[in-house]
């Protein structure tokens, strides 16, 4: 019961009880607000992760497309001819050089043999 005042005791009791109710509910409302903020932030986090994945997939497709375009843009006949020329150029010269080097390391044979 409240202290004796000029206001009716029932009114002061009602006001006191409503103040206690508000103060008692404050932690629960604060935690509810924190949980809502956390849920919202987590949702935005996942949205950003999905957007980044979609952008990476788009970049991967663009890179693959560029590679295929480069492959198709090469004149295959000219490329095959150039590859054949490169593969056959200097084979005999290389073998002759290798044989010369190996012969240089060969020990000299004695005159009596």
C-alpha positions in Angstrom: 0.0 0.0 0.0 1.3 3.5 -0.8 2.0 6.3 1.6 -0.9 8.4 2.6 -1.3 11.3 0.2 -4.1 13.6 -1.1 -4.6 11.1 -4.0 -6.8 8.0 -3.5 -4.8 5.0 -2.5 -6.2 2.8 -5.2 -5.0 5.2 -7.9 -1.4 5.3 -6.5 -1.4 1.5 -6.2 -2.6 1.2 -9.9 0.1 3.6 -11.1 2.8 1.9 -9.0 1.8 -1.5 -10.3 1.8 -0.3 -14.0 5.2 1.2 -13.5 6.5 -2.1 -12.0 5.0 -3.9 -15.0 6.7 -1.7 -17.5 10.1 -1.9 -15.7 9.7 -5.7 -15.4 8.9 -6.2 -19.1 11.8 -3.9 -20.3 14.5 -6.7 -20.3 12.3 -9.0 -22.3 11.4 -6.3 -24.8 15.1 -5.4 -25.1 16.1 -9.0 -25.8 13.3 -9.3 -28.3 14.6 -6.3 -30.1 18.2 -7.6 -30.1 17.0 -11.0 -31.4 15.0 -9.3 -34.2 18.1 -7.2 -35.1 20.3 -10.3 -35.1 17.8 -12.2 -37.3 17.6 -9.3 -39.8 21.4 -9.0 -39.9 21.8 -12.7 -40.5 19.3 -12.5 -43.3 21.2 -9.7 -45.0 24.4 -11.7 -44.5 23.0 -14.7 -46.4 21.5 -12.4 -49.1 25.0 -10.9 -49.7 26.6 -14.4 -49.8 24.1 -15.6 -52.4 24.7 -12.4 -54.5 28.4 -12.9 -54.3 28.0 -16.6 -55.4 25.8 -15.5 -58.3 28.4 -12.9 -59.4 31.2 -15.5 -59.2 29.1 -17.9 -61.4 28.5 -15.1 -63.9 32.3 -14.4 -64.0 33.1 -18.1 -64.4 30.6 -18.4 -67.3 32.0 -15.3 -69.0 35.6 -16.6 -68.6 34.5 -20.0 -70.1 32.8 -18.2 -73.0 35.9 -16.1 -73.7 38.0 -19.3 -73.8 35.6 -21.0 -76.2 35.5 -17.9 -78.4 39.3 -17.8 -78.6 39.4 -21.5 -79.4 36.9 -21.1 -82.2 38.6 -18.0 -83.5 41.8 -19.8 -84.3 42.3 -20.9 -87.9 42.8 -24.6 -87.3 44.5 -25.3 -90.6 47.1 -22.6 -90.1 47.6 -23.6 -86.5 48.1 -27.2 -87.5 50.6 -26.3 -90.2 52.5 -24.0 -87.8 52.6 -26.7 -85.1 53.9 -29.2 -87.6 56.7 -26.9 -88.7 57.7 -26.1 -85.1 57.7 -29.8 -84.2 59.9 -30.8 -87.2 62.3 -27.8 -87.2 65.8 -28.6 -86.3 65.3 -32.2 -85.2 68.4 -33.4 -87.2 70.4 -30.4 -86.0 69.5 -31.2 -82.4 70.5 -34.8 -82.8 73.8 -33.9 -84.4 74.6 -31.4 -81.6 73.8 -34.0 -79.0 76.0 -36.6 -80.7 78.9 -34.1 -80.8 78.5 -33.4 -77.1 78.5 -37.1 -76.2 81.5 -37.7 -78.4 83.4 -34.9 -76.6 82.9 -36.7 -73.3 84.0 -40.1 -74.7 87.3 -41.1 -73.2 90.1 -41.4 -75.7 91.0 -45.0 -76.7 94.6 -46.2 -76.2 96.6 -46.5 -79.4 97.3 -50.2 -78.9 93.6 -51.2 -79.0 
